[in-house]
């Protein structure tokens, strides 16, 4: 763990190095995998316990960090527009001296930050994995506004955190209370939905491979056609019975799809197999994972 001063604040970050050196005959460096968590109740832990170590084992240098206002990173009172989060990522990479190609992986709003960074620096990004997310387009930001307003209204009410603990356990209650505190102490709920969005032409200029994973029981998947309209190269995978928490609930299935996509679309020496071999059907740019788990 390390604390990094970037973009005027201190960010809590961690690096994982591959356990083995890259093959001597590999002409290009492996991209650095940057794992970006979601908004409000999320932290870098969602990636640390799911995909960080497998990516490092596969040869990727890995960077994880807590977003401003989250985890152990600084929590300024203001500065929560999308551009601030993208500036944080750019500053962090500079301070960590990460200069090569990037594989950006984002969970929920972390994916939106990844797309925002790629819109500014398309030449640096070799691939984007977005779990339950979308680029910064009006349709997605409208949903973010509604969700943040609902949470900001509900959590401060007396008894809400205790109710969450009774239904979902101590950890859920602690995260809910941390989210309540963050929304009380900062302007995140007002600033983020009002963010200035990248011009459509900048988003369309993202030409790297894109993988979007959605839970079939989550409304976020309704944005899949919008994502493919903006970025036609996107491969979309739906896990039918899963919710917005698919990364945490089904890490092995998420990992399999990510590594298959890396091998097929990013031409990287990782993963194996085809969608058909794993119970996945593909039609019209949409893949549906029929895998069942016990």
C-alpha positions in Angstrom: 0.0 0.0 0.0 1.2 3.5 -0.8 -0.1 7.1 -0.5 0.4 9.2 -3.6 0.1 12.9 -3.9 -1.6 13.5 -7.3 -3.8 16.3 -8.7 -3.7 18.2 -5.4 -4.9 15.4 -3.1 -3.5 12.2 -1.6 -4.7 8.9 -3.1 -4.4 5.5 -1.6 -3.0 3.2 -4.2 -1.4 -0.3 -4.6 0.7 -1.9 -7.2 1.0 -5.6 -8.0 3.9 -6.7 -10.1 3.8 -9.9 -12.2 5.5 -12.8 -10.4 7.5 -13.7 -13.5 9.4 -11.5 -16.0 7.9 -11.2 -19.4 9.1 -13.5 -22.2 12.4 -12.3 -23.8 10.9 -12.5 -27.3 7.9 -10.2 -26.5 8.5 -7.1 -28.5 5.9 -4.8 -26.9 5.4 -4.3 -23.1 2.3 -5.8 -21.5 -0.2 -3.0 -20.7 -0.5 -1.9 -17.1 -4.0 -2.9 -15.9 -5.5 0.0 -14.0 -8.5 -1.1 -11.9 -11.1 1.6 -11.0 -13.8 0.9 -8.5 -17.3 2.4 -8.4 -19.0 5.3 -6.7 -20.2 5.7 -3.1 -20.1 2.3 -1.3 -17.2 0.8 -3.4 -13.4 0.8 -2.9 -10.4 -0.8 -4.5 -11.2 -4.0 -2.5 -13.8 -5.0 -5.1 -11.0 -5.4 -7.6 -8.3 -6.6 -5.2 -10.3 -9.7 -4.2 -11.5 -10.5 -7.7 -9.3 -9.7 -10.7 -6.1 -8.0 -9.5 -4.1 -11.1 -8.7 -5.2 -13.1 -11.7 -4.2 -10.2 -14.0 -0.8 -9.9 -12.3 -0.2 -13.6 -12.5 -1.0 -13.4 -16.2 1.8 -10.9 -16.7 0.1 -7.5 -16.3 1.5 -4.9 -14.0 -1.5 -3.9 -11.9 -2.5 -0.5 -10.3 -5.4 -0.2 -7.9 -6.5 2.9 -6.0 -9.3 4.4 -3.9 -11.1 7.2 -5.7 -11.1 10.7 -4.0 -13.6 10.6 -1.2 -13.4 6.8 -0.9 -11.5 4.3 1.2 -8.2 5.8 2.5 -7.9 8.5 -0.1 -8.5 12.2 0.8 -12.0 13.4 1.0 -12.1 17.1 -0.1 -15.4 18.9 0.4 -15.7 19.7 -3.3 -14.2 18.5 -6.6 -16.4 15.6 -7.7 -17.1 16.2 -11.3 -16.1 13.5 -13.8 -13.2 15.7 -15.0 -11.8 15.7 -11.4 -11.8 11.9 -11.3 -10.1 11.7 -14.7 -7.5 14.3 -13.6 -6.9 12.1 -10.5 -6.2 9.1 -12.7 -3.9 11.0 -15.0 -2.0 12.5 -12.1 -1.7 9.1 -10.3 -0.2 7.5 -13.4 2.3 10.3 -13.8 3.4 10.1 -10.1 3.7 6.3 -10.4 5.7 6.7 -13.6 3.3 4.5 -15.6 4.2 5.5 -19.1 3.3 2.6 -21.3 0.0 1.2 -22.7 -3.0 0.8 -20.4 -5.7 -1.8 -19.9 -8.5 0.1 -18.0 -11.0 -1.9 -16.0 -13.9 -0.1 -14.3 -16.7 -1.3 -12.1 -19.9 0.8 -12.3 -18.9 4.4 -12.4 -15.3 3.4 -12.5 -15.9 2.3 -16.0 -17.2 5.8 -16.8 -13.9 7.2 -15.5 -12.1 4.7 -17.7 -14.0 5.9 -20.8 -13.4 9.5 -19.8 -9.7 9.0 -19.6 -9.6 7.1 -22.9 -11.5 10.0 -24.6 -8.7 12.3 -23.6 -5.8 9.8 -24.3 -7.0 7.3 -26.9 -3.5 6.4 -28.0 -2.6 5.2 -24.5 -5.5 2.8 -24.0 -5.2 -0.7 -25.5 -8.5 -2.0 -24.0 -11.4 -1.2 -21.7 -13.3 -3.6 -19.5 -16.5 -2.0 -18.0 -18.6 -4.0 -15.5 -22.1 -2.7 -15.1 -21.1 0.6 -16.6 -21.3 2.9 -19.6 -19.4 5.8 -21.2 -20.2 9.3 -20.0 -23.3 9.8 -22.1 -26.5 11.7 -21.1 -28.6 8.5 -20.7 -26.1 7.0 -18.2 -25.5 10.3 -16.3 -29.3 10.7 -15.8 -29.4 7.4 -14.1 -26.4 8.3 -11.9 -28.3 11.5 -10.9 -31.4 9.6 -9.9 -29.4 6.9 -8.0 -27.3 9.4 -6.1 -30.3 11.5 -5.1 -32.1 8.4 -3.9 -29.2 7.3 -1.7 -28.5 10.8 -0.4 -32.2 11.1 0.6 -32.5 7.7 2.2 -29.3 7.0 4.1 -29.4 10.0 6.5 -32.8 9.0 7.8 -32.8 7.6 11.3 -32.7 3.8 11.5 -31.8 3.3 7.8 -28.2 2.1 8.4 -29.4 -0.2 11.2 -32.1 -1.6 8.9 -29.4 -2.3 6.3 -27.3 -4.1 8.9 -30.2 -6.3 10.0 -31.0 -7.3 6.4 -27.5 -7.6 4.9 -25.0 -7.8 7.7 -22.4 -5.7 9.5 -20.2 -5.0 6.5 -23.1 -3.7 4.4 -24.1 -1.4 7.3 -20.5 -0.1 7.7 -20.4 0.7 4.0 -23.8 2.4 4.1 -22.7 4.5 7.0 -19.4 5.5 5.2 -21.5 6.4 2.1 -23.8 8.5 4.2 -20.9 10.3 5.7 -19.3 11.0 2.3 -22.6 12.3 0.8 -23.0 14.5 3.9 -19.5 15.9 3.9 -19.0 16.5 0.2 -20.8 17.9 -2.9 -20.5 14.6 -4.8 -24.3 14.1 -5.2 -24.6 17.6 -6.8 -21.4 17.8 -8.8 -21.2 14.5 -10.4 -24.5 14.5 -12.2 -23.8 18.0 -13.4 -20.4 17.1 -14.9 -19.5 18.4 -18.3 -19.4 15.4 -20.6 -16.8 14.7 -23.3 -17.8 15.7 -26.8 -19.4 12.9 -28.7 -16.5 13.0 -31.2 -14.0 12.4 -28.5 -15.9 9.3 -27.3 -16.3 8.0 -30.8 -12.5 8.4 -31.3 -11.9 5.6 -28.7 -10.9 2.8 -31.1 -9.5 0.2 -28.7 -11.4 -3.1 -28.0 -14.2 -2.7 -25.4 -15.8 -5.4 -23.2 -19.0 -4.6 -21.3 -20.4 -7.0 -18.7 -23.9 -6.7 -17.3 -26.1 -8.5 -14.9 -29.3 -9.6 -16.5 -31.3 -8.4 -13.4 -29.7 -5.0 -13.5 -31.3 -2.1 -15.3 -27.9 -0.8 -16.4 -27.9 -3.4 -19.1 -30.6 -1.4 -20.9 -27.8 0.9 -21.9 -26.0 -1.7 -24.0 -27.5 -0.5 -27.3 -26.4 3.1 -26.5 -22.9 1.9 -25.7 -22.7 -0.1 -29.0 -24.0 2.9 -30.9 -21.2 5.1 -29.5 -18.5 2.4 -29.7 -19.5 -0.2 -32.3 -16.5 -2.4 -31.4 -17.9 -3.1 -28.0 -18.5 -6.7 -27.1 -21.4 -7.0 -24.6 -21.9 -10.0 -22.3 -25.0 -10.5 -20.1 -25.0 -12.8 -17.1 -28.8 -13.4 -16.9 -29.4 -14.0 -13.2 -27.0 -11.5 -11.8 -27.5 -8.0 -10.3 -25.4 -4.8 -10.3 -23.0 -6.6 -7.9 -22.0 -9.1 -10.6 -18.2 -8.4 -10.1 -18.4 -9.4 -6.4 -21.0 -12.1 -6.8 -19.5 -13.9 -9.8 -15.8 -13.2 -9.9 -14.8 -16.4 -11.7 -17.3 -15.9 -14.5 -16.3 -12.3 -14.9 -12.6 -13.4 -14.9 -13.3 -16.0 -17.6 -15.0 -13.5 -19.9 -12.3 -10.9 -19.4 -9.4 -13.4 -20.2 -11.2 -14.9 -23.2 -11.8 -11.3 -24.5 -8.1 -10.3 -23.9 -6.9 -13.3 -25.9 -9.4 -12.9 -28.7 -9.7 -9.1 -29.1 -6.6 -7.6 -27.6 -4.2 -10.3 -29.0 -2.5 -10.8 -25.7 -1.0 -14.1 -24.6 -3.6 -14.8 -21.9 -6.7 -16.9 -21.6 -8.0 -19.7 -23.8 -11.2 -21.0 -25.3 -14.1 -19.6 -27.3 -17.5 -18.4 -26.2 -19.2 -21.5 -27.5 -16.9 -23.7 -25.3 -18.1 -22.0 -22.2 -21.9 -22.0 -22.6 -22.1 -18.6 -24.3 -24.2 -17.7 -27.3 -23.4 -14.6 -29.4 -25.8 -12.7 -31.6 -25.7 -9.2 -33.0 -22.8 -8.1 -30.8 -24.5 -9.4 -27.6 -23.2 -12.5 -25.8 -25.4 -14.2 -23.2 -23.7 -16.4 -20.6 -25.8 -19.4 -19.9 -23.4 -20.9 -17.4 -25.1 -22.1 -14.2 -23.4 -22.1 -10.8 -24.1 -24.1 -7.8 
